[in-house]
């Protein structure tokens, strides 16, 4: 069984509006795919499904797409749910 850890999830922009919080601490498996982590968040806040294709994660301040990449999380890690960054 994969050990679990407590992480801090930070919500920005529309995701914060939907979740109704700017941050929360949740327990997740230490080894988890980015897409599975998103499913965990959707379980907590079903409305997030509406913005799935409009957001990206930042894990320890590194961008991560919501795909099949494996994440190795540590207790206390910050995972941000942020809108896409556009620039000119």
PDB file of N, CA, C and O in Angstrom:
ATOM      1  N   UNK A   1       0.841  -1.190   0.000  1.00  0.00           N
ATOM      2  CA  UNK A   1       0.000   0.000   0.000  1.00  0.00           C
ATOM      3  C   UNK A   1       0.883   1.248   0.000  1.00  0.00           C
ATOM      4  O   UNK A   1       1.863   1.331   0.739  1.00  0.00           O
ATOM      5  N   UNK A   2       0.523   2.197  -0.825  1.00  0.00           N
ATOM      6  CA  UNK A   2       1.297   3.437  -0.937  1.00  0.00           C
ATOM      7  C   UNK A   2       0.985   4.325   0.264  1.00  0.00           C
ATOM      8  O   UNK A   2      -0.183   4.571   0.566  1.00  0.00           O
ATOM      9  N   UNK A   3       2.022   4.808   0.952  1.00  0.00           N
ATOM     10  CA  UNK A   3       1.763   5.700   2.094  1.00  0.00           C
ATOM     11  C   UNK A   3       1.108   6.998   1.645  1.00  0.00           C
ATOM     12  O   UNK A   3       1.296   7.449   0.515  1.00  0.00           O
ATOM     13  N   UNK A   4       0.342   7.585   2.544  1.00  0.00           N
ATOM     14  CA  UNK A   4      -0.339   8.846   2.263  1.00  0.00           C
ATOM     15  C   UNK A   4       0.407   9.984   2.947  1.00  0.00           C
ATOM     16  O   UNK A   4       1.171   9.773   3.889  1.00  0.00           O
ATOM     17  N   UNK A   5       0.169  11.192   2.453  1.00  0.00           N
ATOM     18  CA  UNK A   5       0.766  12.366   3.081  1.00  0.00           C
ATOM     19  C   UNK A   5      -0.201  13.528   2.998  1.00  0.00           C
ATOM     20  O   UNK A   5      -1.116  13.539   2.174  1.00  0.00           O
ATOM     21  N   UNK A   6       0.011  14.498   3.857  1.00  0.00           N
ATOM     22  CA  UNK A   6      -0.791  15.716   3.870  1.00  0.00           C
ATOM     23  C   UNK A   6      -0.112  16.741   2.967  1.00  0.00           C
ATOM     24  O   UNK A   6       1.078  17.022   3.117  1.00  0.00           O
ATOM     25  N   UNK A   7      -0.880  17.298   2.027  1.00  0.00           N
ATOM     26  CA  UNK A   7      -0.357  18.359   1.165  1.00  0.00           C
ATOM     27  C   UNK A   7      -1.275  19.571   1.270  1.00  0.00           C
ATOM     28  O   UNK A   7      -2.435  19.458   1.666  1.00  0.00           O
ATOM     29  N   UNK A   8      -0.742  20.715   0.915  1.00  0.00           N
ATOM     30  CA  UNK A   8      -1.512  21.961   0.901  1.00  0.00           C
ATOM     31  C   UNK A   8      -1.889  22.251  -0.549  1.00  0.00           C
ATOM     32  O   UNK A   8      -1.018  22.359  -1.412  1.00  0.00           O
ATOM     33  N   UNK A   9      -3.178  22.376  -0.810  1.00  0.00           N
ATOM     34  CA  UNK A   9      -3.651  22.705  -2.152  1.00  0.00           C
ATOM     35  C   UNK A   9      -4.043  24.172  -2.161  1.00  0.00           C
ATOM     36  O   UNK A   9      -4.847  24.618  -1.343  1.00  0.00           O
ATOM     37  N   UNK A  10      -3.470  24.914  -3.092  1.00  0.00           N
ATOM     38  CA  UNK A  10      -3.750  26.338  -3.243  1.00  0.00           C
ATOM     39  C   UNK A  10      -4.580  26.525  -4.507  1.00  0.00           C
ATOM     40  O   UNK A  10      -4.200  26.070  -5.586  1.00  0.00           O
ATOM     41  N   UNK A  11      -5.704  27.191  -4.361  1.00  0.00           N
ATOM     42  CA  UNK A  11      -6.597  27.420  -5.504  1.00  0.00           C
ATOM     43  C   UNK A  11      -6.502  28.880  -5.933  1.00  0.00           C
ATOM     44  O   UNK A  11      -6.464  29.782  -5.097  1.00  0.00           O
ATOM     45  N   UNK A  12      -6.465  29.101  -7.245  1.00  0.00           N
ATOM     46  CA  UNK A  12      -6.382  30.447  -7.786  1.00  0.00           C
ATOM     47  C   UNK A  12      -7.499  30.670  -8.794  1.00  0.00           C
ATOM     48  O   UNK A  12      -7.988  29.731  -9.423  1.00  0.00           O
ATOM     49  N   UNK A  13      -7.893  31.937  -8.936  1.00  0.00           N
ATOM     50  CA  UNK A  13      -8.871  32.380  -9.934  1.00  0.00           C
ATOM     51  C   UNK A  13     -10.161  31.567  -9.841  1.00  0.00           C
ATOM     52  O   UNK A  13     -10.714  31.398  -8.754  1.00  0.00           O
ATOM     53  N   UNK A  14     -10.638  31.067 -10.973  1.00  0.00           N
ATOM     54  CA  UNK A  14     -11.923  30.366 -11.040  1.00  0.00           C
ATOM     55  C   UNK A  14     -11.946  29.129 -10.144  1.00  0.00           C
ATOM     56  O   UNK A  14     -12.987  28.807  -9.571  1.00  0.00           O
ATOM     57  N   UNK A  15     -10.818  28.431 -10.015  1.00  0.00           N
ATOM     58  CA  UNK A  15     -10.811  27.229  -9.171  1.00  0.00           C
ATOM     59  C   UNK A  15     -11.084  27.576  -7.706  1.00  0.00           C
ATOM     60  O   UNK A  15     -11.709  26.792  -6.992  1.00  0.00           O
ATOM     61  N   UNK A  16     -10.626  28.737  -7.258  1.00  0.00           N
ATOM     62  CA  UNK A  16     -10.894  29.176  -5.882  1.00  0.00           C
ATOM     63  C   UNK A  16     -12.373  29.495  -5.701  1.00  0.00           C
ATOM     64  O   UNK A  16     -12.961  29.188  -4.664  1.00  0.00           O
ATOM     65  N   UNK A  17     -12.970  30.117  -6.721  1.00  0.00           N
ATOM     66  CA  UNK A  17     -14.400  30.419  -6.659  1.00  0.00           C
ATOM     67  C   UNK A  17     -15.213  29.133  -6.544  1.00  0.00           C
ATOM     68  O   UNK A  17     -16.135  29.042  -5.734  1.00  0.00           O
ATOM     69  N   UNK A  18     -14.865  28.146  -7.356  1.00  0.00           N
ATOM     70  CA  UNK A  18     -15.600  26.882  -7.363  1.00  0.00           C
ATOM     71  C   UNK A  18     -15.412  26.129  -6.055  1.00  0.00           C
ATOM     72  O   UNK A  18     -16.381  25.638  -5.474  1.00  0.00           O
ATOM     73  N   UNK A  19     -14.164  26.035  -5.585  1.00  0.00           N
ATOM     74  CA  UNK A  19     -13.877  25.285  -4.362  1.00  0.00           C
ATOM     75  C   UNK A  19     -14.421  25.998  -3.126  1.00  0.00           C
ATOM     76  O   UNK A  19     -14.719  25.364  -2.114  1.00  0.00           O
ATOM     77  N   UNK A  20     -14.547  27.315  -3.220  1.00  0.00           N
ATOM     78  CA  UNK A  20     -15.035  28.075  -2.072  1.00  0.00           C
ATOM     79  C   UNK A  20     -13.973  28.321  -1.022  1.00  0.00           C
ATOM     80  O   UNK A  20     -14.260  28.838   0.058  1.00  0.00           O
ATOM     81  N   UNK A  21     -12.737  27.946  -1.344  1.00  0.00           N
ATOM     82  CA  UNK A  21     -11.597  28.171  -0.442  1.00  0.00           C
ATOM     83  C   UNK A  21     -10.392  28.547  -1.289  1.00  0.00           C
ATOM     84  O   UNK A  21     -10.328  28.219  -2.474  1.00  0.00           O
ATOM     85  N   UNK A  22      -9.445  29.230  -0.679  1.00  0.00           N
ATOM     86  CA  UNK A  22      -8.198  29.561  -1.382  1.00  0.00           C
ATOM     87  C   UNK A  22      -7.127  28.503  -1.132  1.00  0.00           C
ATOM     88  O   UNK A  22      -6.196  28.346  -1.922  1.00  0.00           O
ATOM     89  N   UNK A  23      -7.271  27.778  -0.021  1.00  0.00           N
ATOM     90  CA  UNK A  23      -6.316  26.701   0.265  1.00  0.00           C
ATOM     91  C   UNK A  23      -6.966  25.712   1.220  1.00  0.00           C
ATOM     92  O   UNK A  23      -7.902  26.036   1.950  1.00  0.00           O
ATOM     93  N   UNK A  24      -6.433  24.490   1.189  1.00  0.00           N
ATOM     94  CA  UNK A  24      -6.877  23.462   2.116  1.00  0.00           C
ATOM     95  C   UNK A  24      -5.810  22.376   2.190  1.00  0.00           C
ATOM     96  O   UNK A  24      -5.013  22.200   1.269  1.00  0.00           O
ATOM     97  N   UNK A  25      -5.814  21.661   3.297  1.00  0.00           N
ATOM     98  CA  UNK A  25      -4.896  20.542   3.482  1.00  0.00           C
ATOM     99  C   UNK A  25      -5.675  19.260   3.238  1.00  0.00           C
ATOM    100  O   UNK A  25      -6.749  19.054   3.804  1.00  0.00           O
ATOM    101  N   UNK A  26      -5.114  18.387   2.376  1.00  0.00           N
ATOM    102  CA  UNK A  26      -5.762  17.115   2.084  1.00  0.00           C
ATOM    103  C   UNK A  26      -4.745  15.983   2.211  1.00  0.00           C
ATOM    104  O   UNK A  26      -3.535  16.209   2.180  1.00  0.00           O
ATOM    105  N   UNK A  27      -5.250  14.780   2.352  1.00  0.00           N
ATOM    106  CA  UNK A  27      -4.412  13.588   2.433  1.00  0.00           C
ATOM    107  C   UNK A  27      -4.527  12.826   1.119  1.00  0.00           C
ATOM    108  O   UNK A  27      -5.626  12.489   0.679  1.00  0.00           O
ATOM    109  N   UNK A  28      -3.374  12.555   0.493  1.00  0.00           N
ATOM    110  CA  UNK A  28      -3.330  11.836  -0.784  1.00  0.00           C
ATOM    111  C   UNK A  28      -2.182  10.828  -0.744  1.00  0.00           C
ATOM    112  O   UNK A  28      -1.289  10.937   0.096  1.00  0.00           O
ATOM    113  N   UNK A  29      -2.205   9.842  -1.656  1.00  0.00           N
ATOM    114  CA  UNK A  29      -1.057   8.928  -1.746  1.00  0.00           C
ATOM    115  C   UNK A  29       0.208   9.705  -2.112  1.00  0.00           C
ATOM    116  O   UNK A  29       0.163  10.647  -2.903  1.00  0.00           O
ATOM    117  N   UNK A  30       1.335   9.298  -1.526  1.00  0.00           N
ATOM    118  CA  UNK A  30       2.596   9.984  -1.834  1.00  0.00           C
ATOM    119  C   UNK A  30       2.979   9.813  -3.291  1.00  0.00           C
ATOM    120  O   UNK A  30       3.544  10.725  -3.894  1.00  0.00           O
ATOM    121  N   UNK A  31       2.678   8.650  -3.868  1.00  0.00           N
ATOM    122  CA  UNK A  31       2.930   8.408  -5.286  1.00  0.00           C
ATOM    123  C   UNK A  31       1.582   8.415  -5.985  1.00  0.00           C
ATOM    124  O   UNK A  31       0.742   7.547  -5.744  1.00  0.00           O
ATOM    125  N   UNK A  32       1.381   9.401  -6.854  1.00  0.00           N
ATOM    126  CA  UNK A  32       0.086   9.564  -7.511  1.00  0.00           C
ATOM    127  C   UNK A  32       0.305  10.217  -8.862  1.00  0.00           C
ATOM    128  O   UNK A  32       1.165  11.087  -9.003  1.00  0.00           O
ATOM    129  N   UNK A  33      -0.467   9.804  -9.855  1.00  0.00           N
ATOM    130  CA  UNK A  33      -0.412  10.462 -11.164  1.00  0.00           C
ATOM    131  C   UNK A  33      -1.107  11.812 -11.056  1.00  0.00           C
ATOM    132  O   UNK A  33      -2.035  11.978 -10.264  1.00  0.00           O
ATOM    133  N   UNK A  34      -0.662  12.763 -11.842  1.00  0.00           N
ATOM    134  CA  UNK A  34      -1.262  14.097 -11.824  1.00  0.00           C
ATOM    135  C   UNK A  34      -2.757  14.020 -12.106  1.00  0.00           C
ATOM    136  O   UNK A  34      -3.545  14.729 -11.481  1.00  0.00           O
ATOM    137  N   UNK A  35      -3.149  13.164 -13.041  1.00  0.00           N
ATOM    138  CA  UNK A  35      -4.572  13.028 -13.373  1.00  0.00           C
ATOM    139  C   UNK A  35      -5.363  12.455 -12.195  1.00  0.00           C
ATOM    140  O   UNK A  35      -6.518  12.829 -11.991  1.00  0.00           O
ATOM    141  N   UNK A  36      -4.762  11.558 -11.423  1.00  0.00           N
ATOM    142  CA  UNK A  36      -5.437  11.000 -10.247  1.00  0.00           C
ATOM    143  C   UNK A  36      -5.573  12.052  -9.152  1.00  0.00           C
ATOM    144  O   UNK A  36      -6.587  12.104  -8.456  1.00  0.00           O
ATOM    145  N   UNK A  37      -4.559  12.881  -9.003  1.00  0.00           N
ATOM    146  CA  UNK A  37      -4.637  13.959  -8.021  1.00  0.00           C
ATOM    147  C   UNK A  37      -5.792  14.894  -8.380  1.00  0.00           C
ATOM    148  O   UNK A  37      -6.534  15.337  -7.503  1.00  0.00           O
ATOM    149  N   UNK A  38      -5.940  15.191  -9.674  1.00  0.00           N
ATOM    150  CA  UNK A  38      -7.053  16.027 -10.096  1.00  0.00           C
ATOM    151  C   UNK A  38      -8.382  15.364  -9.742  1.00  0.00           C
ATOM    152  O   UNK A  38      -9.307  16.040  -9.291  1.00  0.00           O
ATOM    153  N   UNK A  39      -8.488  14.047  -9.941  1.00  0.00           N
ATOM    154  CA  UNK A  39      -9.726  13.334  -9.603  1.00  0.00           C
ATOM    155  C   UNK A  39     -10.017  13.428  -8.108  1.00  0.00           C
ATOM    156  O   UNK A  39     -11.174  13.537  -7.704  1.00  0.00           O
ATOM    157  N   UNK A  40      -8.970  13.385  -7.290  1.00  0.00           N
ATOM    158  CA  UNK A  40      -9.161  13.550  -5.839  1.00  0.00           C
ATOM    159  C   UNK A  40      -9.756  14.929  -5.542  1.00  0.00           C
ATOM    160  O   UNK A  40     -10.645  15.061  -4.701  1.00  0.00           O
ATOM    161  N   UNK A  41      -9.257  15.951  -6.240  1.00  0.00           N
ATOM    162  CA  UNK A  41      -9.772  17.304  -6.028  1.00  0.00           C
ATOM    163  C   UNK A  41     -11.208  17.429  -6.525  1.00  0.00           C
ATOM    164  O   UNK A  41     -12.027  18.102  -5.900  1.00  0.00           O
ATOM    165  N   UNK A  42     -11.514  16.782  -7.649  1.00  0.00           N
ATOM    166  CA  UNK A  42     -12.889  16.803  -8.157  1.00  0.00           C
ATOM    167  C   UNK A  42     -13.840  16.095  -7.192  1.00  0.00           C
ATOM    168  O   UNK A  42     -15.002  16.485  -7.078  1.00  0.00           O
ATOM    169  N   UNK A  43     -13.370  15.079  -6.510  1.00  0.00           N
ATOM    170  CA  UNK A  43     -14.200  14.385  -5.520  1.00  0.00           C
ATOM    171  C   UNK A  43     -14.561  15.340  -4.384  1.00  0.00           C
ATOM    172  O   UNK A  43     -15.694  15.344  -3.901  1.00  0.00           O
ATOM    173  N   UNK A  44     -13.586  16.149  -3.962  1.00  0.00           N
ATOM    174  CA  UNK A  44     -13.834  17.127  -2.899  1.00  0.00           C
ATOM    175  C   UNK A  44     -14.701  18.286  -3.376  1.00  0.00           C
ATOM    176  O   UNK A  44     -15.542  18.795  -2.635  1.00  0.00           O
ATOM    177  N   UNK A  45     -14.486  18.696  -4.623  1.00  0.00           N
ATOM    178  CA  UNK A  45     -15.173  19.864  -5.191  1.00  0.00           C
ATOM    179  C   UNK A  45     -15.631  19.510  -6.611  1.00  0.00           C
ATOM    180  O   UNK A  45     -14.940  19.837  -7.575  1.00  0.00           O
ATOM    181  N   UNK A  46     -16.789  18.843  -6.752  1.00  0.00           N
ATOM    182  CA  UNK A  46     -17.240  18.369  -8.069  1.00  0.00           C
ATOM    183  C   UNK A  46     -17.299  19.456  -9.151  1.00  0.00           C
ATOM    184  O   UNK A  46     -17.127  19.151 -10.331  1.00  0.00           O
ATOM    185  N   UNK A  47     -17.532  20.685  -8.780  1.00  0.00           N
ATOM    186  CA  UNK A  47     -17.595  21.763  -9.759  1.00  0.00           C
ATOM    187  C   UNK A  47     -16.291  21.999 -10.494  1.00  0.00           C
ATOM    188  O   UNK A  47     -16.288  22.618 -11.558  1.00  0.00           O
ATOM    189  N   UNK A  48     -15.180  21.518  -9.947  1.00  0.00           N
ATOM    190  CA  UNK A  48     -13.889  21.699 -10.614  1.00  0.00           C
ATOM    191  C   UNK A  48     -13.835  21.006 -11.971  1.00  0.00           C
ATOM    192  O   UNK A  48     -13.010  21.352 -12.816  1.00  0.00           O
ATOM    193  N   UNK A  49     -14.711  20.033 -12.176  1.00  0.00           N
ATOM    194  CA  UNK A  49     -14.746  19.352 -13.473  1.00  0.00           C
ATOM    195  C   UNK A  49     -14.958  20.357 -14.608  1.00  0.00           C
ATOM    196  O   UNK A  49     -14.504  20.133 -15.730  1.00  0.00           O
ATOM    197  N   UNK A  50     -15.645  21.458 -14.315  1.00  0.00           N
ATOM    198  CA  UNK A  50     -15.914  22.471 -15.335  1.00  0.00           C
ATOM    199  C   UNK A  50     -14.663  23.196 -15.823  1.00  0.00           C
ATOM    200  O   UNK A  50     -14.666  23.749 -16.923  1.00  0.00           O
ATOM    201  N   UNK A  51     -13.599  23.203 -15.031  1.00  0.00           N
ATOM    202  CA  UNK A  51     -12.388  23.939 -15.420  1.00  0.00           C
ATOM    203  C   UNK A  51     -11.189  23.019 -15.680  1.00  0.00           C
ATOM    204  O   UNK A  51     -10.064  23.493 -15.836  1.00  0.00           O
ATOM    205  N   UNK A  52     -11.431  21.715 -15.726  1.00  0.00           N
ATOM    206  CA  UNK A  52     -10.334  20.756 -15.878  1.00  0.00           C
ATOM    207  C   UNK A  52      -9.409  21.093 -17.039  1.00  0.00           C
ATOM    208  O   UNK A  52      -8.189  20.993 -16.904  1.00  0.00           O
ATOM    209  N   UNK A  53      -9.962  21.488 -18.165  1.00  0.00           N
ATOM    210  CA  UNK A  53      -9.145  21.758 -19.353  1.00  0.00           C
ATOM    211  C   UNK A  53      -8.593  23.174 -19.390  1.00  0.00           C
ATOM    212  O   UNK A  53      -7.969  23.573 -20.373  1.00  0.00           O
ATOM    213  N   UNK A  54      -8.817  23.929 -18.332  1.00  0.00           N
ATOM    214  CA  UNK A  54      -8.381  25.324 -18.307  1.00  0.00           C
ATOM    215  C   UNK A  54      -7.321  25.588 -17.236  1.00  0.00           C
ATOM    216  O   UNK A  54      -6.860  26.720 -17.094  1.00  0.00           O
ATOM    217  N   UNK A  55      -6.932  24.567 -16.490  1.00  0.00           N
ATOM    218  CA  UNK A  55      -5.988  24.784 -15.392  1.00  0.00           C
ATOM    219  C   UNK A  55      -4.764  23.894 -15.544  1.00  0.00           C
ATOM    220  O   UNK A  55      -4.731  22.962 -16.348  1.00  0.00           O
ATOM    221  N   UNK A  56      -3.767  24.218 -14.744  1.00  0.00           N
ATOM    222  CA  UNK A  56      -2.539  23.441 -14.675  1.00  0.00           C
ATOM    223  C   UNK A  56      -2.125  23.392 -13.205  1.00  0.00           C
ATOM    224  O   UNK A  56      -2.466  24.285 -12.429  1.00  0.00           O
ATOM    225  N   UNK A  57      -1.402  22.365 -12.833  1.00  0.00           N
ATOM    226  CA  UNK A  57      -0.856  22.270 -11.481  1.00  0.00           C
ATOM    227  C   UNK A  57       0.511  22.923 -11.433  1.00  0.00           C
ATOM    228  O   UNK A  57       1.214  22.993 -12.441  1.00  0.00           O
ATOM    229  N   UNK A  58       0.875  23.392 -10.275  1.00  0.00           N
ATOM    230  CA  UNK A  58       2.264  23.712  -9.961  1.00  0.00           C
ATOM    231  C   UNK A  58       2.568  22.927  -8.683  1.00  0.00           C
ATOM    232  O   UNK A  58       1.969  23.168  -7.635  1.00  0.00           O
ATOM    233  N   UNK A  59       3.494  21.996  -8.788  1.00  0.00           N
ATOM    234  CA  UNK A  59       3.886  21.170  -7.652  1.00  0.00           C
ATOM    235  C   UNK A  59       5.267  21.623  -7.219  1.00  0.00           C
ATOM    236  O   UNK A  59       6.224  21.539  -7.988  1.00  0.00           O
ATOM    237  N   UNK A  60       5.372  22.105  -5.985  1.00  0.00           N
ATOM    238  CA  UNK A  60       6.623  22.691  -5.496  1.00  0.00           C
ATOM    239  C   UNK A  60       7.114  23.767  -6.479  1.00  0.00           C
ATOM    240  O   UNK A  60       8.307  23.863  -6.770  1.00  0.00           O
ATOM    241  N   UNK A  61       6.174  24.567  -6.978  1.00  0.00           N
ATOM    242  CA  UNK A  61       6.434  25.698  -7.872  1.00  0.00           C
ATOM    243  C   UNK A  61       6.954  25.290  -9.242  1.00  0.00           C
ATOM    244  O   UNK A  61       7.572  26.102  -9.931  1.00  0.00           O
ATOM    245  N   UNK A  62       6.712  24.038  -9.653  1.00  0.00           N
ATOM    246  CA  UNK A  62       7.074  23.562 -10.996  1.00  0.00           C
ATOM    247  C   UNK A  62       5.783  23.189 -11.711  1.00  0.00           C
ATOM    248  O   UNK A  62       4.966  22.446 -11.167  1.00  0.00           O
ATOM    249  N   UNK A  63       5.591  23.699 -12.928  1.00  0.00           N
ATOM    250  CA  UNK A  63       4.381  23.395 -13.671  1.00  0.00           C
ATOM    251  C   UNK A  63       4.283  21.915 -14.023  1.00  0.00           C
ATOM    252  O   UNK A  63       5.268  21.285 -14.408  1.00  0.00           O
ATOM    253  N   UNK A  64       3.072  21.374 -13.882  1.00  0.00           N
ATOM    254  CA  UNK A  64       2.792  19.979 -14.210  1.00  0.00           C
ATOM    255  C   UNK A  64       1.442  19.943 -14.918  1.00  0.00           C
ATOM    256  O   UNK A  64       0.452  20.459 -14.399  1.00  0.00           O
ATOM    257  N   UNK A  65       1.401  19.331 -16.109  1.00  0.00           N
ATOM    258  CA  UNK A  65       0.130  19.183 -16.808  1.00  0.00           C
ATOM    259  C   UNK A  65      -0.680  18.079 -16.144  1.00  0.00           C
ATOM    260  O   UNK A  65      -0.130  17.219 -15.456  1.00  0.00           O
ATOM    261  N   UNK A  66      -1.991  18.110 -16.356  1.00  0.00           N
ATOM    262  CA  UNK A  66      -2.874  17.129 -15.731  1.00  0.00           C
ATOM    263  C   UNK A  66      -2.907  15.853 -16.566  1.00  0.00           C
ATOM    264  O   UNK A  66      -3.938  15.514 -17.147  1.00  0.00           O
ATOM    265  N   UNK A  67      -1.779  15.148 -16.628  1.00  0.00           N
ATOM    266  CA  UNK A  67      -1.667  13.933 -17.430  1.00  0.00           C
ATOM    267  C   UNK A  67      -1.255  12.745 -16.597  1.00  0.00           C
ATOM    268  O   UNK A  67      -1.560  12.659 -15.408  1.00  0.00           O
ATOM    269  N   UNK A  68      -0.556  11.828 -17.242  1.00  0.00           N
ATOM    270  CA  UNK A  68      -0.190  10.567 -16.603  1.00  0.00           C
ATOM    271  C   UNK A  68       1.166  10.587 -15.897  1.00  0.00           C
ATOM    272  O   UNK A  68       1.648   9.545 -15.451  1.00  0.00           O
ATOM    273  N   UNK A  69       1.785  11.772 -15.794  1.00  0.00           N
ATOM    274  CA  UNK A  69       3.086  11.815 -15.129  1.00  0.00           C
ATOM    275  C   UNK A  69       2.928  11.489 -13.639  1.00  0.00           C
ATOM    276  O   UNK A  69       1.994  11.938 -12.976  1.00  0.00           O
ATOM    277  N   UNK A  70       3.856  10.708 -13.152  1.00  0.00           N
ATOM    278  CA  UNK A  70       3.851  10.272 -11.755  1.00  0.00           C
ATOM    279  C   UNK A  70       4.417  11.383 -10.871  1.00  0.00           C
ATOM    280  O   UNK A  70       5.467  11.950 -11.173  1.00  0.00           O
ATOM    281  N   UNK A  71       3.727  11.685  -9.794  1.00  0.00           N
ATOM    282  CA  UNK A  71       4.202  12.665  -8.821  1.00  0.00           C
ATOM    283  C   UNK A  71       4.644  11.933  -7.568  1.00  0.00           C
ATOM    284  O   UNK A  71       3.978  10.996  -7.128  1.00  0.00           O
ATOM    285  N   UNK A  72       5.746  12.347  -6.997  1.00  0.00           N
ATOM    286  CA  UNK A  72       6.197  11.819  -5.712  1.00  0.00           C
ATOM    287  C   UNK A  72       6.092  12.972  -4.718  1.00  0.00           C
ATOM    288  O   UNK A  72       6.956  13.846  -4.660  1.00  0.00           O
ATOM    289  N   UNK A  73       5.024  12.951  -3.947  1.00  0.00           N
ATOM    290  CA  UNK A  73       4.734  14.048  -3.028  1.00  0.00           C
ATOM    291  C   UNK A  73       5.324  13.776  -1.655  1.00  0.00           C
ATOM    292  O   UNK A  73       5.447  12.630  -1.222  1.00  0.00           O
ATOM    293  N   UNK A  74       5.682  14.851  -0.988  1.00  0.00           N
ATOM    294  CA  UNK A  74       6.206  14.781   0.372  1.00  0.00           C
ATOM    295  C   UNK A  74       5.243  15.519   1.305  1.00  0.00           C
ATOM    296  O   UNK A  74       4.566  16.455   0.879  1.00  0.00           O
ATOM    297  N   UNK A  75       5.178  15.110   2.564  1.00  0.00           N
ATOM    298  CA  UNK A  75       4.306  15.826   3.501  1.00  0.00           C
ATOM    299  C   UNK A  75       4.612  17.325   3.497  1.00  0.00           C
ATOM    300  O   UNK A  75       5.769  17.738   3.573  1.00  0.00           O
ATOM    301  N   UNK A  76       3.560  18.122   3.407  1.00  0.00           N
ATOM    302  CA  UNK A  76       3.720  19.572   3.420  1.00  0.00           C
ATOM    303  C   UNK A  76       3.922  20.201   2.061  1.00  0.00           C
ATOM    304  O   UNK A  76       3.986  21.426   1.959  1.00  0.00           O
ATOM    305  N   UNK A  77       4.026  19.390   0.997  1.00  0.00           N
ATOM    306  CA  UNK A  77       4.174  19.956  -0.348  1.00  0.00           C
ATOM    307  C   UNK A  77       2.996  20.848  -0.675  1.00  0.00           C
ATOM    308  O   UNK A  77       1.876  20.624  -0.215  1.00  0.00           O
ATOM    309  N   UNK A  78       3.270  21.871  -1.483  1.00  0.00           N
ATOM    310  CA  UNK A  78       2.215  22.741  -1.991  1.00  0.00           C
ATOM    311  C   UNK A  78       1.909  22.374  -3.434  1.00  0.00           C
ATOM    312  O   UNK A  78       2.808  22.226  -4.262  1.00  0.00           O
ATOM    313  N   UNK A  79       0.618  22.229  -3.714  1.00  0.00           N
ATOM    314  CA  UNK A  79       0.148  21.993  -5.071  1.00  0.00           C
ATOM    315  C   UNK A  79      -0.811  23.121  -5.400  1.00  0.00           C
ATOM    316  O   UNK A  79      -1.840  23.276  -4.743  1.00  0.00           O
ATOM    317  N   UNK A  80      -0.483  23.906  -6.407  1.00  0.00           N
ATOM    318  CA  UNK A  80      -1.331  25.024  -6.808  1.00  0.00           C
ATOM    319  C   UNK A  80      -2.166  24.636  -8.015  1.00  0.00           C
ATOM    320  O   UNK A  80      -1.674  23.970  -8.926  1.00  0.00           O
ATOM    321  N   UNK A  81      -3.411  25.044  -8.024  1.00  0.00           N
ATOM    322  CA  UNK A  81      -4.310  24.880  -9.150  1.00  0.00           C
ATOM    323  C   UNK A  81      -4.477  26.267  -9.752  1.00  0.00           C
ATOM    324  O   UNK A  81      -5.127  27.133  -9.167  1.00  0.00           O
ATOM    325  N   UNK A  82      -3.884  26.471 -10.927  1.00  0.00           N
ATOM    326  CA  UNK A  82      -3.827  27.826 -11.491  1.00  0.00           C
ATOM    327  C   UNK A  82      -4.334  27.842 -12.931  1.00  0.00           C
ATOM    328  O   UNK A  82      -4.282  26.828 -13.628  1.00  0.00           O
ATOM    329  N   UNK A  83      -4.825  29.006 -13.369  1.00  0.00           N
ATOM    330  CA  UNK A  83      -5.253  29.133 -14.761  1.00  0.00           C
ATOM    331  C   UNK A  83      -4.024  29.156 -15.675  1.00  0.00           C
ATOM    332  O   UNK A  83      -2.910  29.393 -15.209  1.00  0.00           O
ATOM    333  N   UNK A  84      -4.224  28.914 -16.962  1.00  0.00           N
ATOM    334  CA  UNK A  84      -3.084  28.981 -17.866  1.00  0.00           C
ATOM    335  C   UNK A  84      -2.488  30.376 -17.903  1.00  0.00           C
ATOM    336  O   UNK A  84      -3.194  31.374 -17.758  1.00  0.00           O
ATOM    337  N   UNK A  85      -1.202  30.429 -18.096  1.00  0.00           N
ATOM    338  CA  UNK A  85      -0.483  31.696 -18.172  1.00  0.00           C
ATOM    339  C   UNK A  85      -0.386  32.087 -19.649  1.00  0.00           C
ATOM    340  O   UNK A  85       0.043  31.291 -20.485  1.00  0.00           O
ATOM    341  N   UNK A  86      -0.786  33.309 -19.956  1.00  0.00           N
ATOM    342  CA  UNK A  86      -0.621  33.783 -21.320  1.00  0.00           C
ATOM    343  C   UNK A  86       0.286  35.002 -21.296  1.00  0.00           C
ATOM    344  O   UNK A  86       0.310  35.765 -20.330  1.00  0.00           O
ATOM    345  N   UNK A  87       0.998  35.161 -22.335  1.00  0.00           N
ATOM    346  CA  UNK A  87       1.913  36.300 -22.391  1.00  0.00           C
ATOM    347  C   UNK A  87       2.102  36.755 -23.814  1.00  0.00           C
ATOM    348  O   UNK A  87       1.687  36.088 -24.763  1.00  0.00           O
ATOM    349  N   UNK A  88       2.730  37.894 -23.947  1.00  0.00           N
ATOM    350  CA  UNK A  88       2.912  38.416 -25.293  1.00  0.00           C
ATOM    351  C   UNK A  88       4.327  38.772 -25.543  1.00  0.00           C
ATOM    352  O   UNK A  88       4.665  39.231 -26.634  1.00  0.00           O
TER     353      UNK A  88
END
